């Protein structure tokens, strides 16, 4: 009975208050994240996709396959796109699944693929396709037809993020000739009007209203770890929200724009999901485990989730 109640709670996406200093925010959405099991754990060496309530409780599996990560939901929350395969490997597929986690199509066949991102208007999906020497940003329809390719021009691209109006894409660009040198670049969805937005930065994420961008800020070009920061959409007014020596990554705005979820840890299997108020304040832990590291947070829209028996993520 308790198990049934927990599943029903997930199904209706109950809003849970998340305390952040003196402010309380209630993002009516589920938190999605990927896991990387620690060595020797029965879950295996890879990862998978999990769902949780907005406060990190009632954690359940969305997919049961190892090496699933980087989820991005369609606007209505009926489908999810993600990467499946060894991180950084040459056999990573980009897959589209339904809200139960059942794969319904392959968007990109096995290759050095990464970081899928669904456009807010639902019409396109961006992802990174790499070779041994370069990478490019690919924009495709949800059915898999390529619409635009933005070549890397000798640079490594990662973490594409759509603007709320689906007209622009921000991504991180790491210079291959300068170790640790990363910057955020913005292009139109057709690849035109390329411009550098922020230096010494990676992992961009647009605020729901388009007014700001969250990202990872590095203190110097050679810094190995960075902090979560926000800036205006034009790159001005940058300021850090966190200040630690731990590696932080993948900021993700809650639907109401009040919270930013992110991963913090020393390695994929030694990481946790936290949230920090986007206006500033103390960070709060949402998901941590002795069995796995939690990565790649994303928010699922507040729509009904099909009922299904799901194993716990623990």
NUMIDREN-671400 format. One line per field, with one value per residue (C-alpha): residue number from 1; residue in one letter; x, y, z. Coordinates in steps of 0.25 Angstrom, whole numbers, plus 5000, padded with zeros to 4 digits. Example, Ala and Ser with C-alpha at 12.3 -4.5 7.8 and 13.67 -1.06 7.14 Angstrom:
<pts>
n = c(1,2)
res = c(A,S)
x = c(5049,5055)
y = c(4982,4996)
z = c(5031,5029)
</pts>
This chain:
<pts>
n = c(1,2,3,4,5,6,7,8,9,10,11,12,13,14,15,16,17,18,19,20,21,22,23,24,25,26,27,28,29,30,31,32,33,34,35,36,37,38,39,40,41,42,43,44,45,46,47,48,49,50,51,52,53,54,55,56,57,58,59,60,61,62,63,64,65,66,67,68,69,70,71,72,73,74,75,76,77,78,79,80,81,82,83,84,85,86,87,88,89,90,91,92,93,94,95,96,97,98,99,100,101,102,103,104,105,106,107,108,109,110,111,112,113,114,115,116,117,118,119,120,121,122,123,124,125,126,127,128,129,130,131,132,133,134,135,136,137,138,139,140,141,142,143,144,145,146,147,148,149,150,151,152,153,154,155,156,157,158,159,160,161,162,163,164,165,166,167,168,169,170,171,172,173,174,175,176,177,178,179,180,181,182,183,184,185,186,187,188,189,190,191,192,193,194,195,196,197,198,199,200,201,202,203,204,205,206,207,208,209,210,211,212,213,214,215,216,217,218,219,220,221,222,223,224,225,226,227,228,229,230,231,232,233,234,235,236,237,238,239,240,241,242,243,244,245,246,247,248,249,250,251,252,253,254,255,256,257,258,259,260,261,262,263,264,265,266,267,268,269,270,271,272,273,274,275,276,277,278,279,280,281,282,283,284,285,286,287,288,289,290,291,292,293,294,295,296,297,298,299,300,301,302,303,304,305,306,307,308,309,310,311,312,313,314)
res = c(X,X,X,X,X,X,X,X,X,X,X,X,X,X,X,X,X,X,X,X,X,X,X,X,X,X,X,X,X,X,X,X,X,X,X,X,X,X,X,X,X,X,X,X,X,X,X,X,X,X,X,X,X,X,X,X,X,X,X,X,X,X,X,X,X,X,X,X,X,X,X,X,X,X,X,X,X,X,X,X,X,X,X,X,X,X,X,X,X,X,X,X,X,X,X,X,X,X,X,X,X,X,X,X,X,X,X,X,X,X,X,X,X,X,X,X,X,X,X,X,X,X,X,X,X,X,X,X,X,X,X,X,X,X,X,X,X,X,X,X,X,X,X,X,X,X,X,X,X,X,X,X,X,X,X,X,X,X,X,X,X,X,X,X,X,X,X,X,X,X,X,X,X,X,X,X,X,X,X,X,X,X,X,X,X,X,X,X,X,X,X,X,X,X,X,X,X,X,X,X,X,X,X,X,X,X,X,X,X,X,X,X,X,X,X,X,X,X,X,X,X,X,X,X,X,X,X,X,X,X,X,X,X,X,X,X,X,X,X,X,X,X,X,X,X,X,X,X,X,X,X,X,X,X,X,X,X,X,X,X,X,X,X,X,X,X,X,X,X,X,X,X,X,X,X,X,X,X,X,X,X,X,X,X,X,X,X,X,X,X,X,X,X,X,X,X,X,X,X,X,X,X,X,X,X,X,X,X,X,X,X,X,X,X)
x = c(5000,5011,5018,5005,5003,5017,5015,5002,5009,5019,5008,5001,5014,5010,5017,5026,5032,5047,5053,5063,5067,5055,5049,5040,5038,5029,5033,5021,5030,5038,5053,5060,5074,5084,5092,5106,5107,5120,5129,5125,5110,5100,5094,5106,5117,5108,5096,5081,5070,5062,5050,5048,5038,5043,5049,5057,5048,5041,5052,5048,5055,5050,5060,5066,5078,5092,5099,5086,5088,5086,5070,5063,5047,5038,5030,5017,5026,5021,5034,5049,5062,5075,5088,5091,5105,5119,5121,5131,5131,5129,5116,5107,5092,5082,5069,5055,5046,5032,5028,5029,5044,5041,5049,5041,5052,5066,5070,5084,5091,5104,5115,5122,5109,5105,5096,5082,5073,5059,5054,5043,5034,5036,5040,5054,5065,5079,5091,5106,5113,5128,5139,5153,5157,5145,5131,5118,5105,5093,5079,5069,5054,5049,5047,5062,5063,5075,5071,5084,5099,5108,5123,5132,5144,5154,5148,5140,5126,5117,5104,5095,5083,5071,5066,5051,5046,5054,5061,5075,5084,5095,5107,5120,5132,5146,5158,5166,5179,5177,5175,5164,5159,5144,5134,5119,5115,5101,5096,5082,5075,5080,5094,5096,5099,5110,5115,5123,5114,5123,5138,5143,5129,5122,5109,5099,5084,5074,5064,5049,5046,5059,5064,5076,5086,5092,5105,5118,5128,5143,5152,5163,5165,5173,5163,5158,5146,5135,5124,5109,5107,5096,5097,5087,5084,5094,5105,5105,5103,5110,5111,5114,5103,5112,5127,5133,5145,5136,5133,5119,5112,5099,5090,5075,5065,5052,5039,5036,5051,5053,5062,5074,5077,5092,5101,5113,5124,5138,5134,5122,5120,5123,5113,5100,5088,5086,5077,5081,5071,5074,5073,5084,5085,5089,5089,5081,5084,5073,5078,5090,5093,5104,5101,5102,5106,5094,5097,5090,5078,5066,5052,5040,5027,5016,5007,5001,5011,5006,5005,5015,5023,5036,5048,5054,5067,5075)
y = c(5000,5010,5006,5009,5023,5026,5023,5031,5043,5043,5041,5054,5062,5067,5081,5080,5092,5094,5103,5112,5122,5130,5128,5116,5112,5101,5097,5088,5078,5065,5065,5056,5052,5041,5032,5026,5014,5013,5002,4988,4992,4982,4994,4993,5002,5011,5019,5021,5031,5034,5042,5049,5059,5073,5072,5060,5049,5037,5034,5024,5018,5024,5015,5002,5002,5006,5017,5026,5040,5055,5054,5066,5066,5070,5082,5074,5064,5052,5049,5050,5050,5044,5038,5023,5018,5020,5035,5040,5027,5024,5016,5026,5027,5038,5032,5037,5030,5032,5036,5022,5021,5012,5015,5019,5023,5025,5040,5038,5024,5020,5030,5040,5047,5055,5065,5065,5077,5078,5091,5098,5099,5084,5085,5081,5074,5079,5070,5069,5059,5058,5051,5048,5062,5071,5073,5079,5084,5076,5081,5071,5068,5059,5049,5049,5058,5067,5082,5089,5086,5096,5091,5093,5099,5091,5093,5084,5087,5083,5085,5092,5100,5106,5120,5120,5125,5113,5124,5123,5112,5114,5104,5103,5103,5098,5102,5090,5098,5104,5094,5098,5110,5109,5120,5121,5124,5127,5125,5126,5112,5112,5114,5128,5141,5134,5142,5139,5142,5139,5135,5124,5118,5105,5098,5109,5109,5119,5124,5121,5136,5137,5149,5141,5130,5121,5114,5109,5120,5117,5126,5125,5118,5107,5104,5090,5093,5104,5110,5112,5126,5135,5146,5155,5149,5158,5154,5166,5166,5152,5147,5134,5127,5117,5117,5103,5095,5084,5082,5087,5085,5085,5096,5094,5105,5101,5104,5116,5121,5122,5110,5105,5090,5086,5074,5075,5065,5060,5049,5044,5033,5043,5054,5059,5068,5082,5094,5108,5120,5128,5141,5136,5129,5115,5103,5091,5076,5069,5055,5048,5033,5024,5015,5024,5038,5047,5056,5064,5069,5073,5077,5070,5078,5077,5068,5054,5042,5029,5019,5008,5000,5005,5001,5011,5019,5017)
z = c(5000,5003,4990,4983,4990,4986,4971,4971,4977,4966,4956,4959,4961,4975,4977,4989,4996,4995,5006,5001,5012,5016,5003,4999,4984,4979,4965,4960,4953,4955,4956,4946,4947,4943,4952,4952,4961,4970,4967,4972,4973,4968,4959,4950,4946,4937,4940,4937,4938,4950,4954,4968,4974,4974,4988,4984,4991,4985,4975,4964,4952,4938,4930,4935,4925,4930,4923,4920,4923,4920,4919,4912,4912,4901,4905,4909,4916,4908,4902,4907,4899,4905,4902,4903,4903,4910,4913,4903,4895,4880,4882,4888,4882,4884,4887,4889,4899,4904,4918,4923,4918,4907,4895,4883,4873,4870,4867,4864,4862,4870,4869,4878,4881,4894,4901,4894,4897,4893,4888,4896,4884,4882,4867,4868,4876,4877,4881,4879,4869,4870,4863,4867,4863,4864,4867,4862,4867,4860,4860,4856,4856,4867,4855,4853,4840,4841,4839,4842,4845,4852,4850,4861,4853,4861,4874,4884,4886,4898,4905,4895,4902,4895,4898,4902,4889,4882,4873,4879,4884,4894,4896,4902,4893,4898,4890,4887,4887,4900,4912,4921,4912,4911,4907,4904,4889,4884,4870,4863,4862,4847,4851,4847,4856,4864,4876,4889,4901,4913,4915,4925,4925,4921,4923,4919,4923,4919,4930,4926,4923,4915,4923,4929,4927,4937,4935,4941,4943,4944,4952,4942,4928,4935,4946,4947,4955,4954,4962,4958,4953,4946,4936,4928,4914,4908,4917,4926,4941,4944,4958,4965,4973,4979,4984,4986,4982,4977,4962,4959,4946,4938,4944,4941,4944,4951,4943,4952,4950,4965,4967,4959,4961,4958,4961,4971,4973,4970,4960,4953,4964,4975,4972,4977,4972,4979,4977,4980,4979,4966,4973,4983,4996,5002,4993,4998,4995,4988,4983,4989,4991,4996,4984,4973,4968,4963,4950,4939,4946,4938,4941,4935,4932,4942,4934,4938,4937,4932,4944,4944,4954,4955,4964,4974,4971,4984)
</pts>
